[in-house]
Every structure is written in C-alpha cells, then in structure tokens.
Amino acid sequence: MLWLNQHKLHLPLWSAYALAFVLGLAFFGLIVSISWHRALATNESAFSLQSAGLKDKIFSNIRIVHNTVDSFASFFDIHPVLSQHEFDIITAPILQKHAYINEIFYAKLQVNEDAAEGRFILDRNLTLAELSELSQTACQFIVSRQNFRQQTMFSIGEDIFNKAIYQDIIKTVLSTDDVAAMVIEQEDDSDKYLLLKTVRQSAPADLKAVGRQVNGDGELLGLVGILVDPAGLLGIIPHQLHTTLIMVNDSYNAGGRKKLYHDMAETGMGERWAAATFSERGVAQFPIYSISMNIDKDVLWSEIDKLPIYISLLIGIGVMLLIIALVRVKDSQAQELKARNLLIQSKVEEQTRELALARDKALEASRIKSDFLASMSHEIRTPLNAIIGMSTLLEESKLTDEKSKYVEVFKNAGDTLLNLVNDILDLSKIEAHQLELEKIEFDVAGVVEEAIDIYALKAEEKGIELLSLVTTDIKRKREGDPARLKQVILNLISNALKFTEQGEIVVYVSHQADHHDEDQLKFSVSDTGIGIPADKCETIFSSFSQADSSITRKYGGTGLGLAICRNLIEMMRGKIQVESEEGKGSVFSFTAHLPVLASGDERGDSFASFMGNKALIAHYNSTSINILSDYLSNYSIETVAINSAVELKSQLAAGTVAQDYDIIMLNSRLADTDLFSFLQQTDITGISHKTILMLHAAELNHHIQAIKNLSVASYLVKPIKQLEMLRHIAYILLGKQGSLPFVVNQDEKIDEDKPLNILLVEDNPDNRLLFNAYLKKYPYTIDEAENGEIAINKFTQGAYDLVFMDVQMPVMDGHTATRQIRQWEAEQNRSPTVIIALTAHAIREEIDKCMAAGCSSHLSKPVKKQVLLQAIKTHL
C-alpha cells in the first residue's frame, strides 16, 4: 500500500483486498515451505546414513559373488581333476559364510561322437569363437560336481546346455573369459541369478584316452556356476527402506533389463500416507553385465516434527490477516483523510484569499514605501542641491579664514546628509530585491585608482599616505558592475580614513590564494587606525551598527555602509570579512566574481620591458617604496631606494647619480625634511632631465612655479597611477618627452568655448539661482522656465542648444514636457535637441523613466559644478 501511495496508483477497494490476499498467501506459502523443508531435514539426514551403509553392503556382496566365480574357475584351471569329496571340502566354507549363495556347481564339456557334427568336431581343432556356435546336439555340458544349501536347481549328470534358457548365457560365456550373469525367474517371485565362467583345463597324458582335444589351445572345457539369492544380498533391511535390484546384460540375447529383487510386495505399505519420499541410487558395473540398486524411504506424517509447521501455519495465517487488516485500516484512514482534506481545502482556500489580500496590501505598502522614498529623496536632494552648490561657490570666493571654516562646516554637513540619503536608498532597494548589477566591460585597476583618487585630497589633509597595488599578474579587463565595485571600495576607504589619524591606507588587489578560478579576485583595504574589538568584528556588518556606541558620537556615521557593502559583495558572489587588532589597525577584505575578458591589452600599456635601466626612489614610506619597486621590476627596471634627505644628498655629492641612474623619482616628503626645502639648497640641474617629482595636488598648486624653475622631466600627482607613471618613464627613457605636462586649468579651457543658449526648466528658485551662479563666468545665455508648460512655449518660440529639464514640477512634469518637445521636433523635422534630465530620484527605475520619455541623459541632484560643466562639454 505504501508503494501504491508513493506511485500515485489509485485502485478499486476490491483490488486492494485481492492484492493484500495474494501477498498474504504468498508469504503464507513461503513460511510454510521453509518450515516443511526444515522439518524434513532431520529425516533426510538419517536416511542418507542408512542408505549409504546398505548400499555399501549390497555392492560388497555382489562383488564377492562375482569374485568367487572368477576365483573358483582359476582354481579348477590349476587342479583339473577334483573328486566330489574334494569339491565339497572346498565349497562348504563358501556356502557357510555367504548365505546369499545357494548352489555351486561344475559342468564338464562332452562332445557327442554319435552325431555327425560331433564327429566332425573331433577331427578339428576349434577356437573359442567357433565353440560358441556349437549346438546342443553336437556337445553337452554335464553337471559333474555340485554343492548346495538346501535344495538344488541342477542334478548330477544333467546337461544344462540342453535347457533353452541357459543356451544364450553358455554361448556368451564360451566366447569370453569374463563372468556372465542371468536372472532365473521363479513362480513364487523368489527370483535368483546365475553366474557362469569358463574353465580351460590342460589335459594330462593319462586322460587323453578318455577325452579329445576340441580347441586349438589343446584344452578340455568346462563351466563353473554359482546360483545367488538376491534377497540374501540385502540382509536385514532397516525399517521403511525399500530396495530394488535390477540386472542389465548387454552381451547376449537373453540379456536386457530384468528385475532381481523388489520388496514393495508387503501388504498395507501402500495404504499408509507418506509425507515425502527419499531416494538413493547406485550401480555395480562389471564387464558384460551390471546390477543397479534403488533405495527408497517413505517418510510418514507421524514421523515428522509438526510443531514448527503448525507454528508457521499460524504465523502465515496471522500475517495474511494482518495485511488484510492494514488494507482495511488504510482504507479507513483514506476515507478520514479525504474528509479532512476537504476541510483543509476549504480552510486553505479561505487562507489563500486572506494571503492574497495580505499580499496585495504588502505590495501596496511596498509601492507606497518606494513612492515615499522617491518623494523623500527628491524633497531632500532639492534643498541639498542649493546647500552643496552654494557652499562650493562660496569656497571659490574670497573669504576670511573664519568664514571659510563656516562654509566648510555646512558643506561637510550637506555631503554627510547626501551620503545618508544614498545609503538609505541603496539599502531599501536591496531589501526589496530591486537592485540589479550591470555586466559591462571595465578596467579593474582603473576602478581602484579612480576610487583612491576621490579620497586623495582628504587623505592629504590628514597626512595619511593613500596607496593602491594591483598585482601585475592580474588580467585587468573584466566584466561586472564597476560603479558598485567602486562604491564598495570607496566605503571601505572612507571608513579607513575616518578611523585613521596617521600612517597609511593601502588598497590591494590580487588573486584569491585558495581559489584556482582566475575570475575570482580578492580586494583588501588595510589601515593603521584605531582597530576593532574582536567581539565586534561581525556586528559591524549589520544595519545601523557600530563597533561601539561612542563611535557615532566621536566619528559620526550611521552604520549603513558596511551592511550595504556586504549585500553588494554577496550579489557579486563573494564574501567580506575583517581582521583587526585594537590600536594597530584593520584589514577589510572581500572577494568578487569578475569574469575575465579576452579583448584588449591585458597590461594596458605597450611598454614590454625597460631591460638594463635603473631607477633611484627617494620616499619616506616603505610601503610606497615596495609598490613602486614592484611596478618597475615588472618592466625589468632595477630599483634602489632611500628614505632621507641625508642619503639623497650623499648620492648627489658623489656626482655619479646621472651616470648610475636612468630615472630619479623624488617624493615631496622625506623622512627628515620637506623635499622643496631640500631642493632650494641643492643643485639638481645635472639630473633634472631624469627626475620625476611625486607630490600631492595641494603641493602642486602651492609649488607650481618652483617646479617650473627646477625644469624637472615630469611630475606625478599622488596617488600614483601605474599606467600614468609608466608613460612618464617611457617619455624619459625612449626620448618621447615633449613639453612638461602641466595641467591646464579647466575653467580657463571652458572660457574659450563658443556661446550657448540654454533653457533651464526648474521650479525651485534656489536651484535656478545656483545654476546661474555656476555658469556666470561662461558665455552662456540662460532662459528659465518654472514648469513644463512654460518650457514648451519657450522651446517652440526660441532656439536652444541645450535643455536642463527638472522631473518633478507643478502644472506639467518634466517627463510630459520632454515627450511633447520630442513630438514637436518630429513634426517640424528638426534634429533632437540635447535634453538633460535633472532628477533627485537616484534609483534606476526613475532614470529609466527619464530615458524612456526622450531625455538624452540625466544628472542626479545635487548637481556639482564640475559635473555640470563636464556634462555640457560631453554633449556639446
């Protein structure tokens, strides 16, 4: 039944009962059969022992008779003339010892001289084969000696050859030297069997007058015979053993298969019921005849141990009834289950309706939540746009030190509030499973260098060395979401900067040590900050969690960043972990699955090797020296490092720097002095054409004129970017260095651009004021519109190079206004004007709506000045 349920087979009830009955009957038959065979095993073992002994005894007696005939014939051959008395003396012990031998006799061959054939025989020497063809008229075999037990079958002087039943066996025995046998059937069923063997007697001289030679061997012939009672061969037969003896002759006509003995003639034997019959077979094989024996035993029911059989019967019947009862119980359970299922089904349907209603409510709540977050994002970002934008403009103006500090405070507050809004939006999208990662091609080293470049100025302000190392064995071209990868790295760098007061922060990228998949990369951000207690290393990855409640008061932050990072990394099929020691710093590491792309130059440059060149590196930070040495050695450049002005001065004093080194890389800070102070007192004109200065952006602005006066070969703004450094080295070593690559001020470059007509569609007057302030230095004409309806009227009546379109406005929103503008352009056969959406909604769905409405691009509020200028430059 279990099998039927598992295979979902539904049978009628009567079929189940029939199947149960068949299974029960089969088990019943099996267990009864096992018990029956075990009950017979004891009887069968006893039979084997009895039959084996009886068989050995019978076959031994048969062989004794056969051997006696053979031996007696040999004796007559040695003693050709025996009197009756001597014959009796020899044969009496044999008859006495072997009760199954009834008679022993000797018949002498005599030739009939009166018959014509007899006279003919006397004149010739005949072979045994010819003698076997003699007829009873030509010769006689006269019994001359005999000894018997009670009664005799042959009389003295009797011619046994004259009896037809003996002629075939006599002819057979004359033609061979072996013993021949035949069955003599009696009227009282007490059958006997006769054994005969020829005797060849050498004729002495005194007997030649009596007899004649009748064969070629010069011998007179006779026969030795023994009559055997088959019943005597068996002796006393154990109870219930039934024996059958069968003789088989194959060499004469009177032969064939004849039964010697069978003891089943007992009355009443067949009337008793036999539970089983055991049989044993055997054959005594002789040259020209064989005797087979069958021993059978009937095992009566009364002789069997019936207790196990009765027990098995009860067990079998019980099991069969049990199976039927199980079917009945199963049927009852099925009926009960059916009724219960109907009840459950009704309840499930009711609960399903309730769940559907609850789901609809949850979806509605989720939609309301999304709308609320989008609305709050817009409402918060709109004033933030003015706060951050105006603070940027104030920073560019001439302010007192006190006012500059005030501006910096509310600018930092605006940035903090903006980061909080972004984190909440990211977390809500992750929880709603609405965040999807992009799969685009990017340069993993470029993403890392861009990330550290963003925090370079802040690290410089705190006096912290911000470094990156992407191992040279990594293939840089990858597929993934570079923006989200950069977001994770930026968050980890931001945390490191927040909790590090001095030392260094290193971003390290390598292959995962215990992973053979080259698509799996390991990123780590190490710092020399305050560290994290061991019991807090896991909780910091939870939302709104900090390692210590006092952290928030001292350093700020919401605790959302690491929670977002962990979710993003898990979406990249990776894991994040932290190793930290209080007071010594922390190492945040994570893995990410970023498939390798075969397209493009993996190294990202065309400089295979600078074999034979040598570089001098002067830097106070050992980690920076190791990173620079690693980059340069990958291109076969030998490096020598020093960390102090004293060592550098010693090198310059030797006067061989120009000859010993092909490149001199000088950091703006050394272990014991400032590089620019050192350079003011030292002449480097002999090595300036090989010198590359490494300095921060602030130092570049402060010392730009001094750098020009030094006429150095080049300079690098930290953090150092690998490819940029290699290009500068290539310019020096390969003679491709042109004019000094000083940075051109972006504002000065934009001043040279052509005048533009811009339509600014924005309902917030503060934001309109901010845009005008951003662009007041440039030759742009800006028309303003408070909503989409006014924007359409102005657009159809004027000519504009660019439109900035806010999304949420009264009267008519930006999406509707954009669609109507695109429709009007199509009707007028005009080329599409660049429309850049201004949206405070930073989620993907809102951006997609802007693009679907017909916008060329979008900018997320708050819009920073450099981002705005770059957008104008990109689209125009």
Secondary structure, DSSP 8 states (H G I E B T S, - for coil): -HHHHHTT----HHHHHHHHHHHHHHHHHHHHHHHHHHHHHHHHHHHHHHHHHHHHHHHHHHHHHHHHHHHHHHHHHHS----HHHHHHHHHHHHHH-TTEEEEEEEEEEE-SSSHHHHHHHTS-B-HHHHTT--TTTEEEEEEEEEESSS-SS-TT-BGGGSHHHHHHHHHHHT-SS-EEEEE--TTS--EEEEEEEEEEE--GGGTTTS---BTTSEEEEEEEEEE-HHHHH-S--TTEEEEEEEEE-SSTT-EEEEEEE-TT-TTTTTS-EEEEEEEEEEEE-SSEEEEEEEEEEEEGGGS--HHHHHHHHHHHHHHHHHHHHHHHHHHHHHHHHHHHHHHHHHHHHHHHHHHHHHHHHHHHHHHHHHHHHHHHHHHHHHHHHHHHHHHHHHHS---HHHHHHHHHHHHHHHHHHHHHHHHHHHHHHHTT------EEEEHHHHHHHHHHHTHHHHHHTT-EEEEEE-TTS--EEEE-HHHHHHHHHHHHHHHHHT--SSEEEEEEEE-TT---TTEEEEEEEE-SS---GGGTTGGGSTT--SSHHHHHHH---S-HHHHHHHHHHHTT--EEEEEETTTEEEEEEEEE--B--SS-TTSSS----TT-EEEEE-S-HHHHHHHHHHHHTTT-EEEEE-SHHHHHHHHHHT-HHHH-SEEEEESB-SSSBHHHHHHTS--TTTGGGEEEEE-HHHHHHSHHHHHHHT-SEEEESS--HHHHHHHHHHHHTT---S------HHHHHHTS--EEEEEE-S-HHHHHHHHHHTTTSSEEEEEESSHHHHHHHHHHS--SEEEEESS-SSS-HHHHHHHHHHHHHHTT----EEEEEES--SHHHHHHHHHHT-SEEEESS--HHHHHHHHHHH-
